[in-house]
Amino acid sequence: MTQMLGPVMLDLEGLSLTPEEHELLARPEVGGVILFARNIASAGQVRTLCDEVRRIRPDLLLTVDQEGGRVQRLREGVTRLPAMGCLGRDFDLQPEVTVRLCQDAGWLLGMEMAACGLDLSFAPVLDVDGGTSSVIGDRSFSANPRVVARLGRAFLDGLHEAGMVAVGKHFPGHGGVAADSHHELPVDGRSLEALRQRDLLPFAELATRLDAVMPAHVVYPGFDPRPAGFSPAWLGMLRESLGFKGVIFSDDLSMAGAASAGTPADRAQVALAAGCDMLLVCNDRSAAHEVLDACHGRQVRRATRLRYARARPDLKALEALSRWRRVHACLEAMATE
């Protein structure tokens, strides 16, 4: 029988578990943990923390946002990654070289995160840089949607080489709005056809290859008045029209962009009803308790496919690999430019 997981993903307070977190992680509604910078001192410490979590719940998904550039929680003991926009900047001049580098970067990221004890990183970013979004910007591979799709595919292939799943975000595209959904609810007033021609294109091309997707806390009134992560229309399109078969993670339900759906419990129920499989609730422990209570008795099967299933590599052993040394040197040089 396929094992089930709870639908809630939580954060932690510090570098090791508190007694309250020991009890919290034992709740059956919890399906995963996401680490932030406050939980991380070094690669070795992260591996110890992951082992500590797994002694309580070996089934939990352990995750992190490790994209590169400004979104890179792990910095000590792993490769310093450039922003994905830096990887994509030379595509027009050296397309094949750039594609190979993106695949190598995905492989290296996957191997290093696996060595640290993690199951997945929330990557790649498939947003198209519209030139107005401060929250996306150089997190995007490119301002060209076809380049984003091609480099996203290469990065995804690299993650899969390493045995790690790929999580595309933020469906159907956060790059066309100036507002930051961490602080307010952005509204993208473009038509559905305009979105299809640009922001949706990378997701449409990669939907059947992605293992998971995270929708945006953005409203696109030309298609639906609800934020994408709370919209059965958007998530239905993802599954039915685009053929996506994987896990849908909500973006953090504590973000201001999610507040339009009501209380934390309301947000959880609306997101699940819309089609989300797993709910992130971060940086607000009282909201996390409310969401856990609202999700009593709920479980999800799809998320169990996201666990890292191979023998985990050792970081020191990675350094002996010629591929790792070559890619590490290249990415570190780009990150310090």
LINFEN-V274661 format. One record per pair of residues at least 12 apart in sequence whose ideal C-beta (glycine too) atoms are under 8 Angstrom apart, sorted by sequence separation. I is the first residue (numbers start at 1). J is the second residue. If there is no record, write none. Layout:
BEGIN
I_J, I_J
END
This chain:
BEGIN
50_62, 69_81, 109_121, 127_139, 128_140, 131_143, 156_168, 174_186, 176_188, 215_227, 216_228, 217_229, 279_291, 68_81, 69_82, 70_83, 127_140, 129_142, 130_143, 215_228, 216_229, 235_248, 268_281, 10_24, 35_49, 67_81, 68_82, 69_83, 87_101, 88_102, 109_123, 125_139, 128_142, 129_143, 176_190, 215_229, 220_234, 253_267, 10_25, 66_81, 68_83, 69_84, 87_102, 125_140, 128_143, 173_188, 214_229, 253_268, 67_83, 68_84, 69_85, 125_141, 128_144, 152_168, 215_231, 279_295, 67_84, 69_86, 106_123, 124_141, 128_145, 264_281, 68_86, 87_105, 106_124, 253_271, 68_87, 215_234, 10_30, 33_53, 128_148, 215_235, 264_284, 6_27, 8_29, 9_30, 12_33, 127_148, 229_250, 250_271, 6_28, 7_29, 8_30, 9_31, 10_32, 11_33, 126_148, 173_195, 176_198, 229_251, 268_290, 278_300, 6_29, 8_31, 9_32, 10_33, 11_34, 12_35, 15_38, 126_149, 172_195, 176_199, 215_238, 264_287, 268_291, 272_295, 277_300, 6_30, 7_31, 8_32, 9_33, 10_34, 11_35, 14_38, 15_39, 81_105, 175_199, 264_288, 267_291, 6_31, 9_34, 11_36, 13_38, 14_39, 15_40, 173_198, 195_220, 213_238, 265_290, 269_294, 277_302, 278_303, 5_31, 15_41, 126_152, 173_199, 250_276, 253_279, 264_290, 265_291, 268_294, 272_298, 277_303, 5_32, 12_39, 30_57, 33_60, 35_62, 172_199, 173_200, 195_222, 248_275, 249_276, 253_280, 254_281, 263_290, 264_291, 268_295, 11_39, 25_53, 32_60, 33_61, 35_63, 46_74, 81_109, 124_152, 172_200, 192_220, 194_222, 195_223, 230_258, 248_276, 249_277, 250_278, 252_280, 253_281, 254_282, 265_293, 31_60, 32_61, 33_62, 34_63, 35_64, 36_65, 79_108, 173_202, 229_258, 248_277, 249_278, 250_279, 251_280, 252_281, 254_283, 265_294, 15_45, 26_56, 30_60, 31_61, 32_62, 33_63, 34_64, 79_109, 173_203, 188_218, 190_220, 192_222, 227_257, 230_260, 247_277, 248_278, 249_279, 250_280, 252_282, 254_284, 264_294, 25_56, 26_57, 32_63, 34_65, 43_74, 124_155, 172_203, 186_217, 187_218, 188_219, 191_222, 192_223, 207_238, 213_244, 227_258, 230_261, 247_278, 249_280, 252_283, 16_48, 17_49, 25_57, 123_155, 124_156, 171_203, 185_217, 186_218, 187_219, 188_220, 189_221, 190_222, 16_49, 40_73, 43_76, 44_77, 79_112, 185_218, 186_219, 187_220, 189_222, 213_246, 215_248, 227_260, 254_287, 15_49, 22_56, 39_73, 40_74, 42_76, 43_77, 78_112, 168_202, 185_219, 187_221, 208_242, 210_244, 212_246, 213_247, 214_248, 217_251, 227_261, 253_287, 17_52, 25_60, 40_75, 41_76, 42_77, 43_78, 124_159, 140_175, 168_203, 181_216, 203_238, 207_242, 208_243, 211_246, 212_247, 213_248, 214_249, 215_250, 216_251, 16_52, 17_53, 37_73, 40_76, 123_159, 181_217, 207_243, 208_244, 210_246, 211_247, 212_248, 213_249, 214_250, 215_251, 239_275, 12_49, 36_73, 68_105, 181_218, 207_244, 208_245, 212_249, 214_251, 230_267, 238_275, 35_73, 74_112, 78_116, 136_174, 168_206, 204_242, 217_255, 253_291, 17_56, 74_113, 102_141, 135_174, 136_175, 203_242, 218_257, 235_274, 236_275, 84_124, 217_257, 230_270, 234_274, 235_275, 68_109, 84_125, 133_174, 177_218, 216_257, 217_258, 230_271, 232_273, 235_276, 74_116, 124_166, 126_168, 127_169, 133_175, 168_210, 171_213, 174_216, 185_227, 229_271, 232_274, 66_109, 121_164, 123_166, 124_167, 126_169, 127_170, 133_176, 166_209, 167_210, 171_214, 172_215, 173_216, 231_274, 232_275, 85_129, 120_164, 123_167, 124_168, 125_169, 126_170, 132_176, 133_177, 134_178, 166_210, 167_211, 168_212, 169_213, 170_214, 171_215, 172_216, 174_218, 230_274, 119_164, 120_165, 122_167, 124_169, 125_170, 126_171, 128_173, 130_175, 132_177, 133_178, 135_180, 166_211, 167_212, 168_213, 169_214, 170_215, 171_216, 229_274, 119_165, 121_167, 123_169, 127_173, 129_175, 130_176, 132_178, 134_180, 135_181, 165_211, 166_212, 167_213, 168_214, 169_215, 170_216, 66_113, 120_167, 122_169, 126_173, 127_174, 128_175, 130_177, 133_180, 135_182, 165_212, 167_214, 169_216, 229_276, 106_154, 110_158, 114_162, 127_175, 128_176, 170_218, 172_220, 226_274, 64_113, 102_151, 106_155, 109_158, 110_159, 114_163, 105_155, 106_156, 108_158, 109_159, 110_160, 114_164, 152_202, 156_206, 91_142, 99_150, 103_154, 106_157, 107_158, 110_161, 111_162, 113_164, 9_61, 85_137, 86_138, 88_140, 99_151, 102_154, 103_155, 106_158, 107_159, 110_162, 145_197, 149_201, 153_205, 85_138, 88_141, 91_144, 98_151, 102_155, 105_158, 106_159, 109_162, 110_163, 145_198, 148_201, 149_202, 153_206, 156_209, 247_300, 5_59, 9_63, 64_118, 67_121, 84_138, 85_139, 87_141, 88_142, 100_154, 103_157, 104_158, 106_160, 107_161, 108_162, 110_164, 145_199, 148_202, 152_206, 156_210, 5_60, 62_117, 63_118, 66_121, 67_122, 83_138, 84_139, 85_140, 99_154, 103_158, 106_161, 107_162, 109_164, 146_201, 247_302, 3_59, 5_61, 62_118, 63_119, 65_121, 66_122, 67_123, 83_139, 84_140, 85_141, 91_147, 102_158, 106_162, 145_201, 149_205, 153_209, 172_228, 246_302, 247_303, 62_119, 63_120, 64_121, 65_122, 66_123, 67_124, 84_141, 85_142, 145_202, 149_206, 171_228, 61_119, 63_121, 64_122, 65_123, 67_125, 103_161, 170_228, 247_305, 61_120, 63_122, 88_147, 91_150, 246_305, 247_306, 88_148, 91_151, 106_166, 215_276, 172_234, 54_117, 88_151, 171_234, 87_151, 50_116, 51_117, 50_117, 84_151, 171_238, 47_115, 49_117, 50_118, 71_139, 43_112, 47_116, 69_138, 70_139, 130_199, 46_116, 47_117, 69_139, 128_198, 181_251, 46_117, 84_155, 128_199, 185_256, 186_257, 43_115, 46_118, 67_139, 127_199, 184_256, 185_257, 43_116, 128_201, 182_255, 183_256, 184_257, 128_202, 181_255, 182_256, 183_257, 185_259, 181_256, 182_257, 185_260, 126_202, 181_257, 126_203, 126_206, 170_251, 167_249, 169_251, 35_118, 120_212, 122_214, 211_305, 212_306, 211_306, 122_249, 165_305, 165_306, 164_308, 163_308, 163_309, 163_310, 120_306, 119_306, 119_307, 120_308, 119_308, 118_308, 114_308, 117_312, 114_310, 115_312, 114_312, 115_313, 114_313, 115_314, 116_315, 115_315, 111_313, 112_315, 115_318, 112_318, 111_318, 111_324, 107_323, 108_324, 61_278, 104_323, 108_327, 107_327, 108_328, 104_326, 105_327, 104_327, 108_331, 101_327, 104_330, 105_331, 101_330, 78_315, 77_315, 9_249, 61_303, 59_304, 61_306, 32_278, 34_280, 36_282, 61_307, 31_278, 36_283, 87_334, 34_282, 79_327, 86_334, 79_328, 82_331, 86_335, 81_331, 80_331, 86_337, 79_331, 80_332, 82_334, 79_332, 82_335, 81_335, 80_335, 82_337, 80_336, 8_268, 30_292, 29_292, 68_331, 24_288, 7_272, 27_292, 29_295, 69_335, 29_296, 68_335, 24_292, 31_299, 7_276, 9_278, 29_298, 31_300, 7_277, 8_278, 9_279, 11_281, 7_278, 8_279, 9_280, 10_281, 11_282, 28_299, 32_303, 7_279, 9_281, 10_282, 11_283, 31_303, 43_315, 5_278, 8_281, 11_288, 10_288, 8_288, 8_291, 8_292, 8_295, 7_295, 6_295, 7_298, 6_298, 7_299, 6_299, 7_300, 5_299, 6_300, 4_299, 5_300, 4_300, 5_301, 7_303, 4_301, 5_303, 2_301, 5_304, 4_304, 3_304, 2_304
END
